[in-house]
């Protein structure tokens, strides 16, 4: 999204504030109506009264409004909303036919990994898990496996790694693999994978795009709406029925209106908190690409604009018991899963993923919200003081 208004191109913040296209042309309403009808009548000759409205599983003006706005933010050609982030993941994964090959980045959101493992086992798809930040190994593996789909997550969750999207996309194109990037932790205001070589970008709209922890939703956007993969994804949404409700679409559009402001505050809070915790004697390490000492800082600077996202992980200088004591002592950071909301959250990932996950027992994942930064720092300081 261009960051100026020159040549008639509106700034992303302006488009968001107006919900993409301003008032409702039919009524002049500043806020669009919620269409609750599931079906639409035909005239005496059995022609649709409105050719764009047959059945609400696919024909929903709020879907179209939100999808057009997100596609513009992504600098893509089209978008589709889904009932949840995982429904969006599933739709993309199903572009791979049984007997095909899917390559996924290791160490990403456990829900995606768990689903892909089960899905590929059930359908006879070969699944390869690899560290795409090791470009030499990745290039060797993709040349041998020649996957149909490569799935990566930028930044990754919970290790906050930043893969080099252009460098990953080059061998994908060479070997005919579709590249999809889950950019949930960044938002389209910080990272635009479609401009960096990705074919598809996915977001859990449950997270920062909506930003208020009150809906489930997912969205996939494409660089090429004429591709066979995109035709399949659109058909999958329509015919498999993993659709978002009208009221949820309305809430999502309302959340998008403040995305610019929320991302600005959350990103600023995240970098300030990361720098503060990075100096704390009871923090062993902060995983956050906004820090100049982070191994992914240079790559993040090259790809991300306006900040580094609001997700980070910290390694407590202590045991599992010490880490859980810190978590329990936090007052503002709420102990809950998810990320990207206006409220700050803390999660002990090892408890969520289990002993076989490899997640360190002293790792806490933080989703930084819009609270005043002084209060967030003070909350962590007092909690760390308990160990």
ABEGO torsion letter per residue (X at the ends): XBABABGGBBBAAAAAAAGGAEBBAAAGBABBBBBABABBBBBAAGBBABAABABAAABBAAAAAAAAAAAAAAGBABBBBBABAAAAAAAAAAABBBGBBBBBBBGBBAAAAAAAAAAAAAAGBBBBBBBAABAAAAAAAAAAAGBABBBBBOBBOAAGBBBBAAAAAAAAAAAGBBBBBBAAAAEAAABBAAAAGBABBBBBAABAAAGAGABBBBBBBBABAABAAAAAAAAAAAAAGBBBBAAAAAAAAAAAAAAAAAAAAAAAAAAAAAAAAAABAABABBBBAABAABAAAAAAAAABBGEAEABBBBBBBEBAAAAAAAAAABAABBBBBEBGBABBBBBBAAAAAEAAAGBBAABBBBBBBABBAAAAAAAAAAAAAAX
